[in-house]
Amino acid sequence: MTSDAKNTLPTLWTHTAQELLDAAGSRRATPTGGSVTAISGVFGLALLTLAVNLTLSKKTLLQS
């Protein structure tokens, strides 16, 4: 597969959240449980990062 063909293949990140939810609940073979788990993990990590950043910025404001 050439790099051009690789770049044109759809990925999970090119779909809307609604499309992913619909696909995960459908009878199709994809997205598989691993893909759904990976997306869930990424969103969980983003929320953790948000919480840490808010906590650190709050501590900085309190120390000022």
For each residue, the residues with C-beta under 8 A, 3 or more apart:
1: 5 6
2: 5 6
3: 6 7
4: 7 8
5: 1 2 8 9
6: 1 2 3 9
7: 3 4
8: 4 5
9: 5 6
10: 14 15
11: 14
12: 15 20 31 35 38 39
13:
14: 10 11
15: 10 12 19 20 23
16: 19 20
17: 20 21
18: 21 22
19: 15 16 22 23
20: 12 15 16 17 23 24 31 36 39
21: 17 18 24 25
22: 18 19 25 26
23: 15 19 20 26 28 30 31
24: 20 21 31 36
25: 21 22
26: 22 23
27:
28: 23
29: 32
30: 23 35
31: 12 20 23 24 35 36
32: 29 35 36
33: 36 37
34: 37 38
35: 12 30 31 32 38 39
36: 20 24 31 32 33 39 40
37: 33 34 40 41
38: 12 34 35 41 42
39: 12 20 35 36 42 43
40: 36 37 43 44
41: 37 38 44 45
42: 38 39 45 46
43: 39 40 46 47
44: 40 41 47 48
45: 41 42 48 49
46: 42 43 49 50
47: 43 44 50 51
48: 44 45 51 52
49: 45 46 52 53
50: 46 47 53 54
51: 47 48 54 55
52: 48 49 55 56
53: 49 50 56 57
54: 50 51 57 58
55: 51 52 58 59
56: 52 53 59 60
57: 53 54 60 61
58: 54 55 61 62
59: 55 56 62 63
60: 56 57 63 64
61: 57 58 64
62: 58 59
63: 59 60
64: 60 61
